Amino acid sequence: MDSNEFYKSLTEEQLEYLEEMLNTFVEVAHEFFDEWVDYDEECDLLNFVSTVYDAQLISRMTGVISDSFIDLLKSDRGRFIKDRDSFISLMEERING
């Protein structure tokens, strides 16, 4: 069963639950990002990237997308996900001095 078939098989309650789950992931991702901005700790930004990837995985597997998740991906914060490899290299340079 592909994600489209799975999405069509979901009840309204299941769809609402998955959207709430995605919204929670987005909220947590924003918090990790804000922590990184405030304290400049590389683990928080890596957690941000990881959390968004988890949300993307849920969305891809289930076919469910929430408005807040779309907004996150379109935001400036979403650009860190696209540039993840270069960003991690930058963080490693900063860690290693």
C-alpha positions as CSV (number, residue, x, y, z in Angstrom):
1,M,0.0,0.0,0.0
2,D,1.5,3.4,-1.0
3,S,1.0,6.6,1.0
4,N,-1.9,7.8,-1.2
5,E,-3.8,4.6,-0.5
6,F,-2.9,4.7,3.1
7,Y,-4.0,8.4,3.3
8,K,-7.4,7.6,1.7
9,S,-7.9,4.7,4.2
10,L,-7.6,7.0,7.3
11,T,-10.6,8.1,9.3
12,E,-11.1,11.8,10.1
13,E,-10.0,11.1,13.7
14,Q,-6.8,9.4,12.5
15,L,-6.1,12.3,10.1
16,E,-6.6,14.8,13.0
17,Y,-4.2,12.8,15.2
18,L,-1.5,12.7,12.5
19,E,-1.9,16.4,11.9
20,E,-1.6,17.1,15.6
21,M,1.5,14.9,15.7
22,L,3.1,16.9,12.9
23,N,2.2,20.1,14.6
24,T,3.9,18.9,17.8
25,F,7.0,18.0,15.8
26,V,7.0,21.5,14.3
27,E,6.6,23.1,17.7
28,V,9.5,21.0,19.2
29,A,11.6,21.8,16.1
30,H,11.0,25.5,16.6
31,E,12.0,25.2,20.3
32,F,15.3,23.5,19.4
33,F,16.0,26.2,16.8
34,D,15.2,28.9,19.3
35,E,17.6,27.3,21.8
36,W,20.3,27.2,19.2
37,V,19.8,30.9,18.4
38,D,19.8,31.8,22.1
39,Y,22.7,29.6,23.3
40,D,24.5,28.7,20.1
41,E,24.7,25.0,21.0
42,E,25.3,22.8,18.0
43,C,23.3,19.9,19.5
44,D,20.1,22.0,19.5
45,L,20.4,22.8,15.8
46,L,21.2,19.2,15.0
47,N,18.1,18.2,17.0
48,F,16.1,20.8,15.0
49,V,17.2,19.2,11.7
50,S,16.6,15.7,13.1
51,T,13.1,16.6,14.3
52,V,12.1,18.1,11.0
53,Y,13.4,15.0,9.2
54,D,11.2,12.9,11.5
55,A,8.2,15.1,10.6
56,Q,9.1,14.7,6.9
57,L,9.2,11.0,7.3
58,I,5.8,10.8,8.9
59,S,4.4,13.1,6.2
60,R,5.9,11.0,3.4
61,M,4.8,7.7,4.8
62,T,1.3,8.8,5.7
63,G,0.5,11.4,3.1
64,V,-0.6,13.8,5.9
65,I,0.7,17.4,5.8
66,S,-0.2,20.1,8.2
67,D,-0.2,23.8,7.5
68,S,2.3,24.5,10.3
69,F,4.7,21.9,8.8
70,I,4.4,23.5,5.3
71,D,5.0,26.9,6.9
72,L,8.1,25.6,8.6
73,L,9.5,24.1,5.4
74,K,8.9,27.4,3.6
75,S,10.5,29.5,6.4
76,D,14.1,30.7,6.8
77,R,14.5,27.9,9.3
78,G,13.8,25.4,6.6
79,R,16.8,26.5,4.7
80,F,19.0,24.9,7.3
81,I,17.6,21.5,6.4
82,K,18.4,22.0,2.7
83,D,22.0,23.1,3.6
84,R,22.4,20.4,6.3
85,D,25.7,19.0,5.1
86,S,27.4,22.3,4.8
87,F,25.9,23.4,8.1
88,I,27.2,20.4,9.9
89,S,30.7,20.9,8.4
90,L,30.5,24.5,9.7
91,M,29.5,23.4,13.2
92,E,32.4,20.8,13.2
93,E,34.8,23.6,12.3
94,R,33.5,25.7,15.2
95,I,33.7,22.8,17.6
96,N,37.2,21.9,16.6
97,G,38.4,25.5,16.7
